[in-house]
Amino acid sequence: MSARKAPRKSKKVFISDCEGPISKNDNAFELTSHFIPNGSRLFTLISCYDDIQADIVKRKGYKAGDTLKLILPFLRAYDVSNHTMTAFSSRSVLLMPGAKEMLESVGCFMPLYIVSTSYEQYMRTLCDVVGFPFTNVHCTLLDLDKYEMDNQEKAKVKRLAEEIIKLPILKIPKNARSLRNFPKKMQDTVRRLDEIFWKELSDMKVGKILLEVNPVGGSEKAAVVKEIAARLDVSLENVMYVGDSITDVSAFQLVRSAEGVTVSFNGNNYAVREAEVAVLSRNAIVTALLASIFSRFGKTRLLTLIREWKPSALAKSDLDKPLKECFFKVCEERFPKVESVTQRNMARLMRESSEFRRSVRGESVGQLG
């Protein structure tokens, strides 16, 4: 089976995020951790700042996932290049078990696209690993080599990185609705980061990165989903979208409002809050099973099967036999949790999915927005 065998036209279309549903990586976090001293703390702090800007402050022109442009001046200051990013990515791609089989299977019965905030250097590498056509990928385009820095500017950016690393770690208080709901120390940290990114870095030559690089996250992902559906002449109710983080929220909201299928795969709180279905699984093949049901029988049948989700019900169902056999072969001992998200169970699923996410992807990556 191959993703390239997808029919040119179909009543349904499958669109997935990459990091989380397909791979275990957070490539940008890993790049920052590897090339910048104390880079894991730098990235974690900036990532939480990103969540605050997108979900709390709602800064004009800002969208979830813009972390991927905010860290670029620091990566450039430490001499990271296009080649460096590609070489590092080729050594570090870590797939979810069953991801290659999932992509091949889904590609046999419906058009298949990946919409990812990840840099294109990583996505090209991943496509080579799984044999997926890059032409069916939408991701963050980046030519890092075009942004030159002299030694004086590099030194200044490095000093800013060292300052950020020493700032108190940010954490969004439960039920926070504005920055006023944060402790004063955290408010001060956010204001200092505002100065660093939107004044000091923006006034440097390398500050062009903040203007020119446009990460595919938030509203950009939703726009791409619309574009794919329009190109295929498919209504959004016939879209199945799989995601796992705050960058998928806008796409989830778009597809769900049109009565399409939205699936949180090992998602964090943001993803579970906006998705209609929560999946907790150590193997990606479960996604192919859900996609097959949606493609062959529609959303109503899919939700019915999810309500009856247990091995005996699946064994008796008239699902695609080879796919069902593959699913039971890899998932019978660790049967995945698949549950519809409701107001009644949302808090529990947010907690369970967040904990499961950290166990699958590691504590550092799993806690990122």
C-alpha positions as CSV (number, residue, x, y, z in Angstrom):
1,M,0.0,0.0,0.0
2,S,1.3,3.5,-0.8
3,A,0.1,7.0,0.0
4,R,0.7,7.8,-3.7
5,K,-2.1,5.4,-4.7
6,A,-4.8,7.7,-3.3
7,P,-7.6,8.4,-5.8
8,R,-7.6,11.8,-7.5
9,K,-11.2,12.4,-6.3
10,S,-12.9,11.2,-3.1
11,K,-15.9,12.0,-1.0
12,K,-13.5,12.3,2.0
13,V,-10.1,13.7,2.7
14,F,-7.6,13.1,5.5
15,I,-5.5,15.9,6.8
16,S,-3.0,15.4,9.7
17,D,-0.5,17.4,11.7
18,C,2.9,15.7,11.8
19,E,4.7,16.0,15.1
20,G,2.6,14.0,17.5
21,P,0.3,12.0,15.2
22,I,3.1,10.9,12.9
23,S,6.4,11.5,14.7
24,K,7.5,11.8,18.3
25,N,9.8,14.7,17.5
26,D,9.5,18.3,18.4
27,N,12.2,19.3,15.8
28,A,12.4,22.9,16.8
29,F,12.8,22.1,20.5
30,E,15.4,19.5,19.6
31,L,17.4,21.9,17.4
32,T,17.4,24.6,20.1
33,S,18.4,22.2,22.8
34,H,21.2,20.8,20.7
35,F,22.8,24.0,19.3
36,I,22.2,26.6,22.1
37,P,23.5,26.4,25.6
38,N,20.6,25.7,28.0
39,G,18.5,25.7,24.8
40,S,15.8,23.5,26.2
41,R,15.0,26.1,28.9
42,L,15.1,28.9,26.3
43,F,12.7,27.0,24.0
44,T,10.3,26.0,26.8
45,L,10.1,29.6,28.1
46,I,9.5,31.0,24.6
47,S,6.9,28.3,23.8
48,C,4.9,29.2,26.9
49,Y,5.2,32.9,25.9
50,D,3.8,31.8,22.5
51,D,0.8,30.2,24.2
52,I,0.2,33.3,26.2
53,Q,0.4,35.6,23.1
54,A,-2.0,33.3,21.1
55,D,-4.5,32.2,23.8
56,I,-4.5,34.9,26.5
57,V,-3.2,38.2,25.2
58,K,-4.4,37.5,21.6
59,R,-1.7,39.8,20.2
60,K,-2.7,41.3,16.9
61,G,-1.1,39.5,14.0
62,Y,0.2,36.7,16.3
63,K,-0.8,33.0,15.9
64,A,-0.1,29.8,17.8
65,G,3.2,28.3,16.5
66,D,5.0,31.5,16.0
67,T,7.6,30.1,18.4
68,L,9.2,28.8,15.3
69,K,10.1,32.2,14.1
70,L,10.9,33.6,17.6
71,I,13.7,31.1,18.1
72,L,15.4,31.7,14.7
73,P,17.5,34.7,15.6
74,F,19.1,32.6,18.4
75,L,19.7,29.6,16.2
76,R,21.3,31.9,13.6
77,A,23.5,33.5,16.3
78,Y,24.9,30.0,17.0
79,D,25.6,29.4,13.3
80,V,22.8,27.1,12.5
81,S,22.2,26.9,8.8
82,N,19.9,25.2,6.3
83,H,22.5,22.4,5.9
84,T,22.8,22.1,9.7
85,M,19.1,21.8,10.2
86,T,18.7,19.1,7.4
87,A,21.7,17.1,8.7
88,F,20.4,17.2,12.3
89,S,16.9,16.3,11.2
90,S,18.1,13.3,9.2
91,R,19.8,11.9,12.3
92,S,16.9,12.5,14.7
93,V,13.6,11.6,12.9
94,L,11.7,9.5,15.4
95,L,8.4,8.1,14.0
96,M,5.4,7.0,16.0
97,P,5.2,3.2,15.8
98,G,2.9,2.3,12.9
99,A,3.1,5.8,11.3
100,K,4.5,4.6,8.0
101,E,1.8,1.8,7.8
102,M,-0.9,4.3,8.7
103,L,0.1,6.7,5.9
104,E,0.3,3.9,3.4
105,S,-3.1,2.5,4.4
106,V,-5.0,5.8,4.5
107,G,-3.5,6.8,1.2
108,C,-5.1,3.8,-0.4
109,F,-8.7,5.0,0.2
110,M,-8.7,8.7,0.5
111,P,-6.5,11.8,-0.4
112,L,-3.9,12.4,2.3
113,Y,-2.2,15.6,3.3
114,I,0.1,16.7,6.1
115,V,-0.2,20.2,7.5
116,S,2.6,21.0,9.9
117,T,4.1,23.9,11.7
118,S,7.5,22.2,11.4
119,Y,10.3,23.6,9.3
120,E,10.6,22.3,5.7
121,Q,14.1,21.0,6.4
122,Y,12.6,18.5,8.8
123,M,9.5,17.7,6.8
124,R,11.5,16.9,3.6
125,T,13.6,14.5,5.7
126,L,10.6,12.9,7.2
127,C,9.0,12.5,3.8
128,D,12.1,10.7,2.6
129,V,11.9,8.3,5.6
130,V,8.3,7.3,5.2
131,G,8.1,7.6,1.4
132,F,5.4,10.3,1.5
133,P,5.2,12.9,-1.4
134,F,6.4,16.3,-0.2
135,T,3.9,17.8,-2.7
136,N,1.2,16.8,-0.3
137,V,2.8,18.7,2.6
138,H,2.2,22.2,3.8
139,C,4.8,23.4,6.4
140,T,6.9,26.4,7.5
141,L,9.1,27.5,4.6
142,L,12.5,28.7,5.7
143,D,15.8,29.8,4.1
144,L,17.9,30.5,7.2
145,D,21.0,31.1,5.2
146,K,19.7,34.4,3.8
147,Y,19.8,36.0,7.2
148,E,23.4,37.2,7.8
149,M,24.7,38.4,11.1
150,D,28.0,40.1,11.9
151,N,29.9,39.2,15.1
152,Q,28.6,42.2,17.0
153,E,25.0,41.2,16.3
154,K,25.7,37.6,17.1
155,A,27.1,38.6,20.5
156,K,24.1,40.8,21.3
157,V,21.6,38.0,20.4
158,K,23.5,35.5,22.5
159,R,23.4,37.9,25.5
160,L,19.6,38.2,25.0
161,A,19.4,34.4,25.0
162,E,21.3,34.2,28.2
163,E,19.0,36.8,29.7
164,I,15.9,34.9,28.7
165,I,17.2,31.7,30.2
166,K,17.5,33.4,33.5
167,L,13.9,34.6,33.5
168,P,11.3,32.8,35.7
169,I,9.6,30.0,33.9
170,L,6.1,30.9,32.7
171,K,3.1,28.9,33.6
172,I,-0.5,29.8,32.6
173,P,-2.7,29.9,35.7
174,K,-5.8,27.8,35.6
175,N,-8.8,29.8,34.2
176,A,-6.6,32.8,33.3
177,R,-8.4,35.1,31.0
178,S,-5.9,38.0,30.8
179,L,-2.3,38.9,31.8
180,R,-3.8,40.4,35.0
181,N,-4.6,36.9,36.2
182,F,-0.9,36.0,36.3
183,P,1.5,36.5,39.3
184,K,3.4,39.8,39.0
185,K,6.7,38.1,38.4
186,M,5.3,36.3,35.4
187,Q,3.7,39.5,34.1
188,D,7.1,41.2,34.3
189,T,8.6,38.2,32.4
190,V,6.0,38.6,29.6
191,R,6.6,42.3,29.3
192,R,10.4,41.8,29.1
193,L,9.9,39.3,26.4
194,D,7.7,41.8,24.6
195,E,10.6,44.2,24.6
196,I,13.1,41.7,23.5
197,F,11.1,40.4,20.5
198,W,9.2,43.4,19.3
199,K,11.7,46.1,20.0
200,E,15.3,45.0,20.5
201,L,15.4,42.0,18.0
202,S,13.1,43.8,15.6
203,D,15.5,46.7,15.3
204,M,18.4,44.4,14.4
205,K,19.2,43.2,10.8
206,V,18.3,39.7,11.9
207,G,15.0,41.0,13.0
208,K,13.8,40.6,9.4
209,I,13.2,36.9,10.3
210,L,10.3,38.0,12.6
211,L,8.7,39.8,9.6
212,E,9.4,37.3,6.8
213,V,9.1,33.8,8.3
214,N,5.5,32.7,8.5
215,P,5.0,29.5,10.5
216,V,2.1,27.3,9.4
217,G,0.2,27.3,12.7
218,G,-3.1,28.6,14.1
219,S,-5.1,30.5,11.4
220,E,-2.6,29.4,8.8
221,K,-3.4,25.8,9.3
222,A,-7.1,26.5,9.0
223,A,-6.5,28.4,5.8
224,V,-4.6,25.5,4.3
225,V,-7.4,23.1,5.3
226,K,-9.8,25.3,3.4
227,E,-7.5,25.5,0.4
228,I,-7.1,21.7,0.2
229,A,-10.9,21.1,0.5
230,A,-11.6,23.7,-2.2
231,R,-8.9,22.3,-4.6
232,L,-10.4,18.8,-4.2
233,D,-14.0,20.1,-4.4
234,V,-14.7,18.5,-1.1
235,S,-16.9,20.1,1.6
236,L,-15.4,20.5,5.0
237,E,-17.9,18.1,6.5
238,N,-16.0,15.4,4.6
239,V,-12.7,16.3,6.1
240,M,-11.0,14.3,8.9
241,Y,-8.4,16.4,10.7
242,V,-5.9,14.9,13.2
243,G,-3.9,17.1,15.5
244,D,-2.4,17.3,19.0
245,S,-1.6,20.9,20.1
246,I,-2.4,24.6,20.3
247,T,-1.3,25.0,16.6
248,D,-4.3,22.8,15.6
249,V,-7.0,24.7,17.4
250,S,-8.1,26.9,14.5
251,A,-8.2,23.9,12.1
252,F,-10.1,21.9,14.7
253,Q,-12.7,24.8,15.1
254,L,-13.0,25.2,11.3
255,V,-13.6,21.5,10.6
256,R,-15.8,20.8,13.6
257,S,-18.1,23.8,12.9
258,A,-18.6,22.2,9.4
259,E,-19.5,18.8,11.0
260,G,-16.3,17.2,9.8
261,V,-14.3,14.8,12.1
262,T,-11.7,16.2,14.5
263,V,-9.3,13.9,16.3
264,S,-6.9,14.7,19.1
265,F,-4.1,12.2,18.9
266,N,-2.2,12.1,22.3
267,G,-3.2,15.8,22.5
268,N,-2.5,18.4,25.1
269,N,-5.3,20.4,26.8
270,Y,-5.7,22.7,23.8
271,A,-6.3,19.9,21.4
272,V,-8.6,17.8,23.6
273,R,-10.7,21.0,24.3
274,E,-11.4,21.6,20.6
275,A,-11.5,18.0,19.2
276,E,-14.6,15.8,19.0
277,V,-12.6,12.6,19.5
278,A,-9.7,11.9,21.8
279,V,-7.2,9.1,21.0
280,L,-4.6,7.9,23.4
281,S,-2.4,5.4,21.7
282,R,1.2,4.2,21.4
283,N,0.7,3.2,17.8
284,A,-0.5,5.4,14.9
285,I,-2.3,2.5,13.1
286,V,-5.5,3.3,15.1
287,T,-5.7,6.5,13.1
288,A,-6.0,4.5,9.9
289,L,-8.7,2.4,11.4
290,L,-10.8,5.5,12.3
291,A,-10.1,7.1,8.8
292,S,-11.3,3.9,7.1
293,I,-14.6,3.9,9.0
294,F,-15.1,7.6,8.2
295,S,-14.2,7.1,4.5
296,R,-16.4,4.0,4.0
297,F,-19.4,4.6,6.3
298,G,-19.4,8.3,7.4
299,K,-19.2,10.2,10.6
300,T,-22.3,8.8,12.2
301,R,-21.1,5.3,11.9
302,L,-17.6,6.3,13.2
303,L,-19.1,7.9,16.3
304,T,-21.3,4.9,16.9
305,L,-18.3,2.6,16.8
306,I,-16.4,4.9,19.2
307,R,-19.2,4.7,21.7
308,E,-18.9,0.9,21.6
309,W,-15.1,1.0,21.6
310,K,-13.7,-2.3,22.8
311,P,-11.9,-5.2,21.3
312,S,-15.0,-7.4,21.0
313,A,-17.0,-4.8,19.1
314,L,-14.2,-4.1,16.7
315,A,-13.6,-7.8,16.1
316,K,-17.3,-8.3,15.0
317,S,-17.4,-5.2,12.8
318,D,-17.2,-5.2,9.0
319,L,-14.0,-3.1,8.9
320,D,-11.4,-3.6,6.2
321,K,-10.0,-7.1,7.1
322,P,-6.3,-6.6,6.4
323,L,-6.4,-3.3,8.3
324,K,-8.3,-4.8,11.2
325,E,-5.9,-7.7,11.4
326,C,-2.9,-5.3,11.4
327,F,-4.6,-3.2,14.2
328,F,-5.1,-6.2,16.5
329,K,-1.7,-7.5,15.8
330,V,0.0,-4.4,17.1
331,C,-2.6,-3.0,19.5
332,E,-4.2,-6.0,21.2
333,E,-1.9,-6.0,24.3
334,R,-2.0,-2.2,24.5
335,F,-5.5,-1.4,23.3
336,P,-5.8,2.3,22.6
337,K,-8.3,4.6,24.3
338,V,-10.7,6.2,21.8
339,E,-13.5,8.3,23.3
340,S,-15.8,11.1,22.2
341,V,-15.1,14.3,24.0
342,T,-18.1,15.8,25.9
343,Q,-18.5,18.6,28.5
344,R,-18.9,15.8,31.1
345,N,-15.6,14.0,30.4
346,M,-13.5,16.8,28.9
347,A,-11.6,17.6,32.1
348,R,-10.8,13.9,32.7
349,L,-9.7,13.4,29.1
350,M,-7.5,16.5,29.1
351,R,-5.7,15.2,32.2
352,E,-5.4,11.7,30.9
353,S,-4.3,12.7,27.4
354,S,-1.7,15.2,28.7
355,E,-0.2,12.5,31.0
356,F,-0.2,9.9,28.3
357,R,1.3,12.4,25.8
358,R,4.3,13.0,28.2
359,S,4.8,9.2,28.6
360,V,4.9,8.7,24.8
361,R,7.0,11.8,23.8
362,G,8.9,12.5,26.9
363,E,8.4,15.0,29.7
364,S,10.2,18.0,28.0
365,V,8.4,17.7,24.6
366,G,5.1,16.4,26.1
367,Q,4.6,19.6,28.2
368,L,5.0,22.0,25.3
369,G,1.9,23.8,24.0
